[in-house]
C-alpha cells in the first residue's frame, strides 16, 4: 500500500473529566467537524483506506463489562463525556454509510484509555494517569503530606500503553478491512483507588489521599472485550501495566521542568 493511499485519523480535541465539563460544545463541534470533513475529503480524493481512531467514551454509561463492540448502541454515553463520545461515534456511522454507498474502505478502531511518555500532563486538560503522576511528583517536591483526588475512587478503568496502541493501529491499518468496529485494549480493569495507590508506590510517596467526593466519578466501569482484535488481526497488548507506568513516570521525572 502506498503511503498516499492511507489516512490514519488520530487528531482530536480531547481531555479529562474537567475539560469535558468545561467545554462540551467545543469538544462536540471540533471532533465532529475535523473528522467528518476529513473522511469526505479522503473519499473525494480516492484514498484507498481510511483508519479512524475512535474513543471508548462512545460506549453507553452502563455497558456490561467487558465492553463488547455490539453494545455500542445499547444506551447513552456517560453524561460528562457524551458530547465528545457521540461526535466520535458519528464518524463510525459516516464510514459505514460511505462503505455502503461508495465502497469506501474505512475502518473504526476503539482504543481504551491511553497513557505513556510524552502524554499531556497539563492539569487543566490531562487524563487521569498523567494528572496523578504530576500531582504526586509535585507533592513530593513540595513536601506535601496529602494530595486530593477527584471522586471516591470506586470507578474502574482500563489503560493501554501508547506503544501497544500504536502497534494495534498499524496492524489494523495493514490487514483489517471490515466495517465492524474493533476494540484495542488489554482486558485488565483497575479501580481509580488502586491506580493512585500503585502510582504512589512506584513514586515512593506515602502521603494521605483526600477524596473529593463532590467531584464527578465519570463512567462507573470500563473494561474491554479484546477478542475481536485478536481474531481479526492478531493484536494483543504486550506491555504490562506496571512496566508502562514505570516508563511514564521515568519520562515525566526527566522532563518535569
Phi and psi in degrees as a GROMACS rama.xvg file:
@    title "Ramachandran Plot"
@    xaxis  label "Phi"
@    yaxis  label "Psi"
@TYPE xy
-70.3858  148.138  UNK-2
-58.3815  -40.3374  UNK-3
-71.2048  -9.19521  UNK-4
-95.4438  6.61441  UNK-5
-132.089  131.186  UNK-6
-120.732  129.262  UNK-7
-111.814  111.672  UNK-8
-91.087  103.226  UNK-9
-109.001  -14.5838  UNK-10
-64  142.436  UNK-11
-162.426  151.07  UNK-12
-97.9796  108.369  UNK-13
-146.175  154.302  UNK-14
-170.723  -170.831  UNK-15
-82.6682  -166.873  UNK-16
-59.2584  -39.9095  UNK-17
-59.5613  -47.2403  UNK-18
-66.4912  -38.3403  UNK-19
-62.4803  -36.1534  UNK-20
-74.5841  -34.4663  UNK-21
-78.9527  -36.0008  UNK-22
-134.356  53.8765  UNK-23
-63.3329  -36.5637  UNK-24
-67.0379  -43.4076  UNK-25
-62.879  -42.0055  UNK-26
-65.4054  -39.053  UNK-27
-65.9464  -54.1118  UNK-28
-64.9295  -49.6367  UNK-29
-61.3538  -45.3552  UNK-30
-71.6711  -37.281  UNK-31
-66.8976  -47.5332  UNK-32
-67.2216  -45.8542  UNK-33
-65.4724  -35.2943  UNK-34
-76.6188  -48.4011  UNK-35
-67.6067  -35.5578  UNK-36
-72.3813  -35.9663  UNK-37
-67.5159  -41.4805  UNK-38
-60.8221  -45.9084  UNK-39
-65.145  -41.4023  UNK-40
-65.2948  -36.4105  UNK-41
-65.411  -42.0982  UNK-42
-60.8901  -46.6388  UNK-43
-62.5606  -33.8705  UNK-44
-82.9994  -3.55795  UNK-45
76.0461  26.3273  UNK-46
-60.826  135.95  UNK-47
-71.0401  -36.5724  UNK-48
-150.242  141.211  UNK-49
-125.179  123.695  UNK-50
-107.637  114.01  UNK-51
-103.57  122.215  UNK-52
-94.2827  110.839  UNK-53
-88.5867  -148.003  UNK-54
-148.021  146.455  UNK-55
-66.1811  -19.4801  UNK-56
-67.3473  -9.15356  UNK-57
-74.3061  -18.8991  UNK-58
-72.5457  150.886  UNK-59
-59.2843  154.98  UNK-60
-57.5269  -41.8917  UNK-61
-112.503  48.3157  UNK-62
-67.3755  134.529  UNK-63
-58.4817  140.93  UNK-64
-98.4625  134.408  UNK-65
-78.0822  149.7  UNK-66
-64.9867  123.877  UNK-67
-104.01  145.829  UNK-68
-57.7332  -31.6552  UNK-69
-71.3041  -8.68908  UNK-70
-90.7721  2.61168  UNK-71
-57.6566  -30.3934  UNK-72
-105.169  11.6168  UNK-73
-94.1133  44.8953  UNK-74
144.36  174.588  UNK-75
-94.796  143.736  UNK-76
-62.4814  163.956  UNK-77
-56.5354  136.878  UNK-78
-59.0834  -40.2393  UNK-79
-68.4731  -27.27  UNK-80
-115.046  13.3776  UNK-81
-62.1048  -44.3411  UNK-82
-56.9655  -43.8985  UNK-83
-65.317  -47.6763  UNK-84
-63.8912  -41.3711  UNK-85
-67.4143  -40.7688  UNK-86
-61.1063  -43.2206  UNK-87
-70.6092  -34.9275  UNK-88
-70.1556  -29.1178  UNK-89
-60.1927  -29.6262  UNK-90
-68.176  -32.0826  UNK-91
-64.2004  -41.737  UNK-92
-63.3963  -41.8694  UNK-93
-60.8675  -44.6968  UNK-94
-63.1039  -39.5276  UNK-95
-63.9558  -40.768  UNK-96
-66.5517  -41.5277  UNK-97
-69.2069  -31.0649  UNK-98
-66.0652  -43.3897  UNK-99
-66.0511  -46.6399  UNK-100
-87.2489  -37.862  UNK-101
-113.232  -0.546667  UNK-102
57.2842  40.0441  UNK-103
-87.0317  124.783  UNK-104
-84.7075  90.4279  UNK-105
-118.751  133.107  UNK-106
-116.496  155.974  UNK-107
-127.66  116.68  UNK-108
-109.785  142.062  UNK-109
-120.137  83.3098  UNK-110
-72.8755  142.867  UNK-111
-74.7697  -177.017  UNK-112
-53.6816  124.417  UNK-113
-92.4567  155.619  UNK-114
-156.563  165.294  UNK-115
151.728  178.155  UNK-116
-55.7413  149.638  UNK-117
66.6041  21.0628  UNK-118
-67.9661  174.508  UNK-119
-86.4443  111.586  UNK-120
-102.902  12.3596  UNK-121
-70.9182  119.006  UNK-122
-62.4115  -17.7121  UNK-123
-77.8624  -20.7156  UNK-124
-141.606  1.3793  UNK-125
-76.4265  159.574  UNK-126
-83.1019  179.648  UNK-127
-64.8259  -44.1657  UNK-128
-65.4832  -52.8525  UNK-129
-62.8993  -34.1652  UNK-130
-62.4493  -44.2419  UNK-131
-71.3668  -38.2914  UNK-132
-61.0715  -45.386  UNK-133
-64.5157  -41.5346  UNK-134
-62.038  -43.865  UNK-135
-67.5631  -42.7509  UNK-136
-59.6761  -47.343  UNK-137
-68.2257  -33.1886  UNK-138
-65.453  -39.8796  UNK-139
-65.2481  -44.4002  UNK-140
-62.79  -40.1164  UNK-141
-83.5313  -10.9977  UNK-142
76.9779  20.1717  UNK-143
-71.8838  140.296  UNK-144
-98.3698  6.49189  UNK-145
-152.548  154.533  UNK-146
-134.663  149.136  UNK-147
-98.0409  144.485  UNK-148
-132.715  135.095  UNK-149
-65.5171  143.916  UNK-150
83.1361  -159.053  UNK-151
-116.691  3.28893  UNK-152
87.4328  -4.62407  UNK-153
-81.7506  -29.2669  UNK-154
-60.4605  152.33  UNK-155
-110.554  152.909  UNK-156
-139.936  159.838  UNK-157
-121.786  142.299  UNK-158
-131.118  143.206  UNK-159
-123.228  132.195  UNK-160
-66.2214  144.249  UNK-161
-58.3813  -38.612  UNK-162
-62.7933  -41.0018  UNK-163
-64.2105  -44.5418  UNK-164
-61.2535  -43.4889  UNK-165
-61.71  -41.7247  UNK-166
-65.038  -40.3084  UNK-167
-63.7468  -40.0509  UNK-168
-64.2998  -43.2283  UNK-169
-65.2192  -41.3759  UNK-170
-62.7788  -41.2095  UNK-171
-64.8395  -40.636  UNK-172
-63.3087  -35.577  UNK-173
-80.6549  -32.6613  UNK-174
-135.187  1.18836  UNK-175
-112.425  130.476  UNK-176
-137.923  29.8021  UNK-177
-107.507  165.67  UNK-178
-78.8556  -25.5335  UNK-179
-62.4454  131.472  UNK-180
-66.8322  154.561  UNK-181
-133.462  126.941  UNK-182
-72.7303  141.898  UNK-183
-121.817  113.889  UNK-184
-161.981  -162.257  UNK-185
-119.771  -15.296  UNK-186
65.2701  27.7887  UNK-187
-117.563  126.294  UNK-188
-108.641  138.326  UNK-189
-141.537  140.187  UNK-190
-74.4912  155.339  UNK-191
-61.485  -35.9538  UNK-192
-61.594  -46.5718  UNK-193
-67.9313  -32.1833  UNK-194
-63.1806  -51.9052  UNK-195
-66.354  -33.2807  UNK-196
-63.2073  -42.5859  UNK-197
-65.7539  -42.8016  UNK-198
-61.3686  -42.6685  UNK-199
-61.2803  -41.1236  UNK-200
-63.3644  -46.8859  UNK-201
-66.1003  -28.5653  UNK-202
-98.3195  4.4884  UNK-203
55.3601  50.2226  UNK-204
-116.149  126.103  UNK-205
-117.768  25.181  UNK-206
-75.2289  176.351  UNK-207
-83.0178  144.626  UNK-208
-99.1143  124.006  UNK-209
-108.845  114.617  UNK-210
-87.7928  122.686  UNK-211
-88.9741  85.7106  UNK-212
-73.3279  -7.634  UNK-213
-82.0907  -9.38079  UNK-214
-91.2428  152.578  UNK-215
-69.9165  147.173  UNK-216
-83.2568  -25.8104  UNK-217
80.8481  -161.512  UNK-218
-59.3491  137.094  UNK-219
-60.6174  -44.9001  UNK-220
-142.66  148.809  UNK-221
-144.438  119.912  UNK-222
-159.696  130.84  UNK-223
-96.9654  146.517  UNK-224
-83.9334  117.989  UNK-225
-105.342  16.9317  UNK-226
-61.1858  -43.0822  UNK-227
-62.4032  -41.7767  UNK-228
-62.962  -38.7008  UNK-229
-67.2631  -42.1187  UNK-230
-74.1786  -39.8727  UNK-231
-81.7447  -38.0894  UNK-232
-145.474  28.0941  UNK-233
60.2343  31.6957  UNK-234
-91.3339  131.978  UNK-235
-141.065  138.963  UNK-236
-67.4122  148.413  UNK-237
-119.515  -27.3705  UNK-238
-85.7719  123.35  UNK-239
-65.5909  155.543  UNK-240
-62.92  -43.8408  UNK-241
-62.9431  -41.5429  UNK-242
-66.0425  -41.4713  UNK-243
-61.969  -41.2247  UNK-244
-63.0076  -43.0878  UNK-245
-59.8678  -44.8201  UNK-246
-62.8026  -39.9106  UNK-247
-68.1267  -43.4942  UNK-248
-62.9634  -44.754  UNK-249
-61.2045  -41.4549  UNK-250
-64.1384  -44.0755  UNK-251
-65.1689  -42.6877  UNK-252
-60.4882  -35.8583  UNK-253
-75.387  -19.1106  UNK-254
-124.31  11.3566  UNK-255
-62.1543  -31.6824  UNK-256
